Amino acid sequence: MDSLTQIALGSAVGVAVMGRRTAVWKAALWGAIGGTLPDLDAFIDHGNAILNMTRHRAESHSLIVLTLAAPALAWLVSRLHGEAALFRRWWLALWLVLITHPLLDTMTVYGTQLLQPLSAYPFGIGSVFIIDPAYTVPLIVGVVAALRLRSTRGLAWNAAGLVLSTLYLGWSVAAQQHVTQLARTSLQNDGIVTDGLLVTPAPFTTVLWRLVATTPTEYREGYYSLMDRSPQIQWRVYERGAELMAAHRDEPYLARMADFTHGFYSASSVDGELFVTDLRMGQEPAYTFRFNLGSDAARASGGHAPTREAFSPDLGTALPWLWRRLRGLQEAVPVTTEDLSARG
């Protein structure tokens, strides 16, 4: 999730666990710091764009690593504030602050490696978008109320914010399962047999959902809003680049992207250079993660590190479309000339 959400969640958890045992501002401050710490791995350069993507949310988001780090952080905080007697409580609070960060990240589609260093498997439920005000606002309201009221009433507001945000996550999973079943039925009605089906929310909402269905040679993209009058989904079909995948199956970065995306990727070639695209984030034809692997000669010589293609969505076009489609209006995804040239 975004940094503001993780700060709000960390503060809310810290305040809820520490209660009135310490000053509310201390619990909120250290909760915010603990909620931010795992994302500092974004400043680490692993050598190229694909490694930077696939190594984000790795050890710093591991439940094992964060559990081991919690007592050291609790010792530091309790000594800093002269609250050695509260060490165990700070330990519990900061452990929960630290581990709720990757657990929340797991609700997004990106991929969080919860079990590092034992496993690099990227977990991703994908039921919430990386920024969702409906989840974040209750947390912020609760923490602000706790800081301003400084009483049992303030703590109740904070607890209510945590409960509401958690219930929203539960709703997101239920809505995702509902849309998944509709998508499977739609594909069956069309006689389509797929290898994989991805159901993720559109930006900022759990009302509108983006669907990606893959076969060995193609992928289909569709949208479904909970306000749609018909359960039938309109699919658009695109080539995945099956021949390129087969020809470059030994390319390590292509294989790495295949594993990290759980198979939701495509390959393309432009002017002799090989591109790989993560189909999970973005929409056709503009995607958040699209990488240039270089030409065959450049890769063979080791002279080309994967680079990420620039991504700059046209919010002036996308946001109005998003609002109309969310309300159940059947409109094609807006495509600009810049989008098409970016896809190659």
N, C-alpha and C positions, 0 to 999 in steps of 0.2 A: 504494500500500500504506500501512499505518498507520505512524505515526512511529517506533515502536519497531523495526519491521522495517527501515525505511530507515536508522536509526541503526546497527543491527546489520550491515546489508550494507555501509554506508560504512566502518565500523570494520574489518570483515573484509577488504575490498578494500585499504584503506590498509595494514594489517599485511602482507598477502600481497605487495604491491608493494615496500614499503620493506624488508621482511625485517629483517635485523640491522644495516642501515646506520644506523639511528637507534634510539632507545629505543622499545620496543613501545608504551608508553603515548602517546607523541607521535603515532605513526602511527594508533593507535586513536582518539585524541581528535580529530585533524583529519579523520579519516575520518568520524567521527560528525557533526562540524560540517558537513562538505561534504555528507554524506548528508541533512542537515536543511535546508540552504539553499534548495533549490528549492521546498519547501513553505511558505516564508514568504510566498508570494504569497496564501495563504489570508487574510492580514490586510488585503489591499487591498480597499477597497469600490469597486466599479465603478458603483454607482448604484442597482442593484436586484437582486432575488434571482436572476433568470434570467441576467443578465450576470455576477454573481458565480459562478454555477455554470459557465457556458460559457467564462469567462475564466480559471478555475482550470486549472492544468496547461497554461498557454499559453507565453509567452516564457520564463518561469523554468524550463520543462521542455524547451526547445528544444535539440536537440543542437548546433545552430549557435551559439546564445548561450552555452551552457555550455562549449563548446570554446574560445570567445574569452575566457571568464572564467577558465579554468583557469590560464594562465600568471601572471596577476596575483595569484591566490590563492597559487600556488606561490612566487612572489617574496616575498610577505608572510610566509609560514610559514618559508621558508628563512632569511630575514633575522632573523626574530624569534628563532629558535633558534640563530643563528650557524652555520648550515649552508649557506652560499652554494655550497659545492662540490657539494652535493646538489640544487641547484636543478632540474636536468633530471629527477632521479628523483622529486622532489616534484611536478613538473609532470605526469609520467606518472601518478603515484599519484592525485593530486587530479583529473586529467581523468577517469580511470576511475571514481573515486568519484562525480563529478558526473554523468557520462552513464549510469552504471548505475541511478541513481535513476529517471529517466524511462523507461528501457528496462524496468525492473521494473514501473513503473506501467502500462506498455502491456500487460502480461499481465492486468490487470484490465479490466473492461468499461466503466469510466467514460469514458475518452476522453482521450488525451494528445497534445498538438499538437507533435509532435517536430520539425516543419519550420518553425516560426515563425522569422522573419516572412515566409518565402516562401509558406507555406500554413498555413491554419487547420484543416486536416483533422484530426479527432480519432481517432487510432489506438487500437484496443482489441481485443486478442485475446479477453479474457474467459475465460481458462482457470483463473484462480485468484481466490478471494474476497479482498477487501481486507485481511482478517485471516485468516491460516492458520498455526497453530502448527507444522504439519509443515514449512513452509518456514523459519520464523523460528527455531525452537529450535536446529537444527544450527548456524546462524550465531552465536547467542549462546554456545553451548557452546564453539565454536571460538575465539571472541574471548576469553572468560574464561580458557580454558586457555592461550592465548598470553600473556595478562597475568600469570597466576599462575606459569607455568613459566619464562617468560623464557629460553627455550632453543630449539634446533632442534626439539625434541619439541613445544614449544608451537606453533611455526609450522606443524608438520605437522598438529596438531589444527585449526588455523585453516583450512588448505588443505582438510582433509577436510570441514569444515563448508561451505565454498564449493562443493565438488564435490557433496556430498549435496543441498544446496539447489538447485543448478542441475539436477541429475538429476530432482529433484521437479518442477521447472518443465517439463522434457521429458515426464515422466509425465502432467502435467496436460493438455498439448496432445494427447497420444495418447489419453487417456481422453475428452477433449472430442470428438475426431474420431470415436471409436467411438460415443459417445452420439448425435452428430449423424447418423450413418448410420442408427442405429436409429430416430431421430425421423423422418427422411425416409421410411423404409420404413413406419413406422406411419401417417404422413399419407397416403402413397400407397395403403395398404391401406384407409383410410377414404374414399378418393376426394377428398381435400382438396388443392386447388391453392393454394399460398401465395405471397405476395410476398417474405416474409423469414422466416428461422428463426434464433432466438437460443438458444444453449446455454451456460449459465453455471452454475458450481458454487453449491450452497447454502452458507450461512455455515460457515466453519471446516473445510471438507472438500472433497475431490475425489472422493468416493464417491457422493454424492447430487447430482443435477443438475436445475436448473430450466430448462424449455423454454418459449419463447414463439414462436408461429407467427402471422404476420399475413396478412390479406387486406385489400382496400380498405375493407371494412365491419366486419370482426370481428378479434378476436385470440383465440388459444387458448393456454391455459396448462396445462402438465403437468409431472410430475416423474418422473425415472427414477433408480433406485439401481442401482449395479453389483451389488448383492446381490439385485435383483429376480429372481424365478423366470421371469417371462415378459417377452419383449422388447416386447410390445404396451403402448403408453402410453395412459393414460386422460386425455383432453383435456376441459377445461371451456371453454365458449365465452362470449365477452363482446363487447358492442358497442364499436366504436372511436369512435363519434361522427362518422361519415362526413359527415352533413349539415352539422354544425358546421364540420368541416374545409373543406368546399367553400364554405360561406358566409363563412368568415373566412380564406380562402387568402391574402389580402393583409395579414393581421395579421403584423407583422414578428417578434414574439416567438414566435408559433406556428410560423412558418417557421424561426426560429432553433432551436427545439427539435426540429423535424423533421430538420434537418441534423445537429445535434449527436448525436441518438439514432440516426442512420442509419435513420430511419423507424419506430422502435419507440416510438411515443407514441400517446396517445389524447386526445380532447377531450370535454368534458362541460359542461353548463350547470346551474347551481344558482341559483335565485332571480334569474335574469337575468344572472348573472355567468359569464364564460367561464373554464374551467379547462383546463389542459394537464398531462398526466402522463407522466413518463418510465417506460416499462414495463420497463426493463432492471433496475432495482434495487428490491428489495422483492418483494412477492407480492400477488396479488389478495386483498382490496381495499386493502391498506395499502402505499403506495409511499414510497420515500425522498424522491423529488423530485416534488412536485405543486404547481403554481403557480396562483394566482388572478390572471387578467389583467384582472379588473374588468368592468363593464357596458359596453355599446356606447357609451353616452353618456360614461362616464368616460374610455374610451380615446380617443374622438373629441376630447374637450376637453384630453387630455393630463394629466388630473388624477389618474390612478391608475398608480402604478408596480407591476409584477408583484411579488407577495409569495408567499413559500413557506408552504405549509400545515404546521402542526405535525405531526411524525412521532415517535411514541413506541410502539414495538412492545411487545407484552405478552410479555416473555421467559419469564415463568412458564408460559405456555401454549405458546409457539413452540419453546422449546428441547427440552422432552420430546417434542413431535411430531417435531421434526427428528431426534432420536435414533431414534425408532421407525421413521420413514420411511426413514432411512438403512439400517436393518437389513433393509429389504425388506418391511415391513408396509404394506399398502395402506390408508392412512387419508386422509380428506379434510383439506385445509388448514383449521386452526382459524380460525373467523370469529367475532368478537365484535360486539356491538351498536355499540361505539365505532368499530370498523373500518368498519362499514357507513355510519355517519353521517359518517365522515371522507371516504368516497368520494363522497358526494353523489349 
